[in-house]
């Protein structure tokens, strides 16, 4: 991308979509985290359901504009696999962090008791440690981003509707899995917004390193090992900054040709069998 891209309306519309999407996402997750009467905590169930549902909605609202990433870890995974350029990735991440901070601020102002805002912040379990929380963030984010890349690959190959429901389920599963260990963030912006508003930064590094590491591992493993277009040439092209699209197109074409050939052979065998 060149600097001229900054003059395009589509670019800023995509950045605005990431900002607004992050605001909506963080607002929904934090709103579902507020304790009930008597300060009874809901655990990870309500945030998991809210996050999964709003992710499906955002995919339909902003999917065609920016991909509805609303997560710096996801954006960095697309950058690492060269599906997103540096300038757009930086703009997306800034928009995501801004939207998350605004969302956390709105929910903070809506609280009757400001002391309850501590429930917004992702925290390491008192019965565990930062290392365990880091590992769970890596695991939960890995399965989420692997699902996102799988859905995106299917959309590119078949031109079908994006699998927003699969992504929503994956997000809910990740929060339920890691919730009792780390809060199940999987999203650095979701953790950054409440930290800025409340001033609570304990173990904040866990919620950047864990999701980013898990996301990049998932993106790289899917694109270069599990995807239909995965190949050694594609990995080498990425590492040497060559054009991936040419190699990917050639790989997909060979795969499609092989499929057509196999179908033709099966039809020929069936026809021969009928004649006998």
C-alpha positions as CSV (number, residue, x, y, z in Angstrom):
1,X,0.0,0.0,0.0
2,X,1.2,3.5,-0.8
3,X,0.6,6.7,1.1
4,X,-2.0,7.6,-1.6
5,X,-4.2,5.0,0.1
6,X,-4.7,7.4,2.9
7,X,-6.6,9.6,0.6
8,X,-9.1,6.9,-0.3
9,X,-12.6,6.9,1.3
10,X,-12.6,3.1,1.5
11,X,-9.5,3.0,3.7
12,X,-10.9,5.4,6.3
13,X,-14.3,3.6,6.2
14,X,-12.5,0.3,7.0
15,X,-10.6,2.0,9.9
16,X,-13.8,3.5,11.2
17,X,-15.5,0.1,11.0
18,X,-12.7,-1.4,13.2
19,X,-13.0,1.4,15.7
20,X,-16.8,1.2,15.9
21,X,-16.7,-2.6,15.9
22,X,-14.2,-2.7,18.8
23,X,-16.4,-0.2,20.7
24,X,-19.5,-2.4,20.3
25,X,-17.6,-5.6,21.0
26,X,-15.9,-4.4,24.2
27,X,-19.1,-2.7,25.4
28,X,-21.0,-6.0,25.0
29,X,-18.4,-8.1,26.8
30,X,-17.9,-5.6,29.7
31,X,-21.6,-5.1,30.1
32,X,-22.1,-8.8,30.5
33,X,-19.3,-8.9,33.1
34,X,-21.0,-6.6,35.6
35,X,-21.8,-8.6,38.8
36,X,-25.5,-9.2,39.6
37,X,-27.3,-8.2,42.8
38,X,-25.2,-8.8,45.9
39,X,-22.0,-8.6,43.9
40,X,-22.5,-12.1,42.6
41,X,-20.1,-12.8,39.8
42,X,-21.4,-14.7,36.8
43,X,-18.1,-16.3,35.9
44,X,-17.1,-16.6,32.2
45,X,-20.5,-17.8,30.9
46,X,-22.2,-14.5,30.3
47,X,-19.1,-12.8,28.7
48,X,-18.6,-15.9,26.5
49,X,-22.2,-15.8,25.2
50,X,-22.1,-12.0,24.7
51,X,-18.8,-12.2,22.9
52,X,-19.8,-15.0,20.6
53,X,-23.1,-13.3,19.7
54,X,-21.7,-9.9,19.0
55,X,-18.9,-11.4,16.9
56,X,-21.5,-13.0,14.6
57,X,-23.3,-9.6,14.3
58,X,-20.2,-7.6,13.7
59,X,-19.2,-10.1,10.9
60,X,-22.4,-9.3,9.1
61,X,-22.1,-5.5,9.8
62,X,-18.5,-4.8,8.9
63,X,-17.2,-8.0,7.3
64,X,-17.2,-6.5,3.8
65,X,-15.6,-3.3,4.9
66,X,-12.6,-4.4,7.0
67,X,-13.1,-8.1,7.8
68,X,-14.5,-7.2,11.2
69,X,-11.2,-8.2,12.9
70,X,-11.7,-5.9,16.0
71,X,-8.7,-7.6,17.5
72,X,-5.0,-6.6,17.2
73,X,-3.9,-10.2,17.5
74,X,-6.0,-11.2,14.5
75,X,-4.7,-8.2,12.6
76,X,-1.1,-9.1,13.3
77,X,-1.7,-12.7,12.2
78,X,-3.0,-11.4,8.8
79,X,0.1,-9.1,8.7
80,X,2.5,-12.0,9.5
81,X,1.0,-14.1,6.7
82,X,1.1,-11.1,4.3
83,X,-2.7,-10.9,3.8
84,X,-2.6,-7.3,5.2
85,X,-0.1,-4.6,4.5
86,X,1.7,-2.7,7.2
87,X,0.0,0.7,6.9
88,X,-3.5,-0.8,7.1
89,X,-2.5,-3.1,10.0
90,X,-1.2,-0.2,12.0
91,X,-4.3,1.9,11.3
92,X,-6.6,-1.0,12.2
93,X,-4.8,-1.6,15.5
94,X,-4.9,2.0,16.5
95,X,-8.6,2.1,15.7
96,X,-9.2,-1.1,17.6
97,X,-7.5,0.2,20.7
98,X,-9.3,3.5,20.5
99,X,-12.7,1.8,20.1
100,X,-12.0,-0.5,23.0
101,X,-11.0,2.4,25.3
102,X,-14.1,4.4,24.3
103,X,-16.3,1.3,25.0
104,X,-14.7,0.8,28.4
105,X,-15.2,4.5,29.2
106,X,-18.9,4.4,28.3
107,X,-19.4,1.3,30.4
108,X,-17.5,2.9,33.3
109,X,-19.7,6.0,33.2
110,X,-22.8,3.8,33.2
111,X,-21.8,2.1,36.5
112,X,-23.6,3.3,39.6
113,X,-20.7,2.2,41.7
114,X,-17.3,3.0,40.1
115,X,-15.6,0.4,42.4
116,X,-17.4,-2.3,40.4
117,X,-15.3,-1.4,37.3
118,X,-12.5,-3.7,38.5
119,X,-14.6,-6.6,37.1
120,X,-13.9,-5.2,33.6
121,X,-10.2,-6.0,33.9
122,X,-8.8,-9.3,32.9
123,X,-6.9,-10.8,35.8
124,X,-4.7,-13.8,36.4
125,X,-6.4,-16.3,38.7
126,X,-5.4,-16.0,42.3
127,X,-5.0,-19.8,42.4
128,X,-2.7,-19.8,39.4
129,X,0.2,-17.7,38.0
130,X,1.1,-15.5,35.1
131,X,2.7,-18.4,33.2
132,X,-0.4,-20.5,33.3
133,X,-2.5,-17.6,32.2
134,X,-0.2,-16.9,29.4
135,X,-0.4,-20.5,28.2
136,X,-4.2,-20.5,28.2
137,X,-4.3,-17.2,26.3
138,X,-2.0,-18.7,23.7
139,X,-4.2,-21.9,23.4
140,X,-7.5,-20.1,23.3
141,X,-6.3,-17.5,20.8
142,X,-4.8,-20.2,18.6
143,X,-8.0,-22.1,18.2
144,X,-9.9,-18.8,17.5
145,X,-7.5,-17.5,14.9
146,X,-7.2,-20.9,13.2
147,X,-11.0,-20.9,12.8
148,X,-10.9,-17.4,11.3
149,X,-8.3,-18.4,8.8
150,X,-10.2,-21.6,7.9
151,X,-13.4,-19.6,7.3
152,X,-11.5,-17.1,5.2
153,X,-9.9,-19.8,3.1
154,X,-13.3,-21.4,2.4
155,X,-14.8,-18.1,1.5
156,X,-11.9,-17.4,-1.0
157,X,-12.2,-20.9,-2.6
158,X,-16.0,-21.3,-2.7
159,X,-17.2,-17.8,-2.6
160,X,-19.7,-18.7,0.1
161,X,-21.0,-16.6,2.9
162,X,-18.5,-16.0,5.7
163,X,-18.8,-18.5,8.6
164,X,-19.5,-15.9,11.2
165,X,-21.3,-18.5,13.3
166,X,-18.3,-20.8,13.5
167,X,-16.1,-17.8,14.6
168,X,-18.7,-16.9,17.2
169,X,-18.7,-20.4,18.6
170,X,-14.9,-20.5,18.6
171,X,-14.8,-17.2,20.5
172,X,-17.2,-18.4,23.1
173,X,-15.4,-21.7,23.5
174,X,-12.1,-19.8,24.1
175,X,-13.6,-17.6,26.8
176,X,-15.1,-20.6,28.5
177,X,-11.8,-22.5,28.3
178,X,-9.5,-19.8,29.5
179,X,-11.9,-17.8,31.6
180,X,-11.1,-19.2,35.0
181,X,-7.3,-19.0,34.3
182,X,-6.9,-15.6,32.7
183,X,-10.3,-14.2,32.0
184,X,-10.2,-15.4,28.4
185,X,-9.3,-12.2,26.7
186,X,-7.8,-13.4,23.4
187,X,-7.9,-9.7,22.4
188,X,-5.2,-7.2,23.5
189,X,-7.6,-4.2,22.8
190,X,-10.3,-5.7,25.0
191,X,-7.7,-5.8,27.9
192,X,-6.2,-2.5,27.1
193,X,-9.4,-0.4,27.2
194,X,-10.4,-1.3,30.8
195,X,-6.8,-1.1,32.0
196,X,-6.6,2.5,30.7
197,X,-9.9,3.5,32.3
198,X,-9.4,1.8,35.7
199,X,-5.6,2.2,35.9
200,X,-5.2,-1.5,36.8
201,X,-2.2,-2.9,34.9
202,X,-1.3,-6.0,36.8
203,X,0.0,-8.7,34.5
204,X,-1.2,-6.7,31.5
205,X,1.7,-8.0,29.4
206,X,0.1,-11.5,29.5
207,X,-2.8,-10.2,27.4
208,X,-0.6,-8.9,24.7
209,X,2.1,-11.6,24.4
210,X,-0.3,-14.5,24.8
211,X,-2.9,-13.6,22.2
212,X,-0.4,-12.2,19.7
213,X,1.8,-15.3,20.0
214,X,-1.2,-17.7,19.7
215,X,-2.6,-15.7,16.7
216,X,0.6,-15.7,14.7
217,X,1.2,-19.4,15.3
218,X,-2.3,-20.2,14.2
219,X,-2.1,-18.0,11.1
220,X,1.3,-19.3,10.0
221,X,0.5,-22.9,10.7
222,X,-2.8,-22.7,8.7
223,X,-1.5,-20.8,5.7
224,X,1.7,-22.7,5.2
225,X,0.8,-26.2,6.5
226,X,-2.9,-26.9,6.5
227,X,-4.5,-24.7,3.8
228,X,-5.3,-26.2,0.4
229,X,-2.8,-23.7,-1.1
230,X,-0.1,-24.5,1.4
231,X,3.3,-25.4,0.0
232,X,7.0,-25.0,0.7
233,X,7.3,-22.5,-2.1
234,X,4.6,-20.3,-0.5
235,X,6.5,-20.4,2.8
236,X,9.7,-19.5,1.1
237,X,8.0,-16.7,-0.8
238,X,6.7,-15.2,2.4
239,X,10.1,-15.4,4.1
240,X,11.8,-13.8,1.2
241,X,9.1,-11.1,0.6
242,X,8.2,-12.4,-2.8
243,X,4.7,-12.4,-4.4
244,X,2.6,-15.0,-2.6
245,X,-0.5,-14.6,-4.7
246,X,1.2,-16.0,-7.8
247,X,2.4,-19.1,-6.0
248,X,-1.0,-19.5,-4.2
249,X,-2.9,-19.2,-7.5
250,X,-0.7,-21.8,-9.1
251,X,-1.2,-24.2,-6.2
252,X,-4.9,-23.8,-6.2
253,X,-5.0,-24.3,-10.0
254,X,-3.1,-27.5,-9.7
255,X,-5.4,-28.6,-6.9
256,X,-8.5,-27.8,-9.0
257,X,-7.1,-29.6,-12.0
258,X,-6.4,-32.6,-9.9
259,X,-10.0,-32.6,-8.6
260,X,-11.4,-32.3,-12.2
261,X,-9.1,-35.1,-13.4
262,X,-10.2,-37.4,-10.5
263,X,-13.9,-36.6,-11.2
264,X,-13.5,-37.4,-14.9
265,X,-11.8,-40.7,-14.1
266,X,-14.5,-41.8,-11.7
267,X,-17.2,-40.9,-14.3
268,X,-15.3,-42.9,-16.9
269,X,-15.1,-45.9,-14.6
270,X,-18.8,-45.7,-13.8
271,X,-19.7,-45.5,-17.4
272,X,-17.6,-48.5,-18.2
273,X,-19.2,-50.4,-15.3
274,X,-22.7,-49.6,-16.7
275,X,-21.8,-50.9,-20.1
276,X,-20.6,-54.2,-18.6
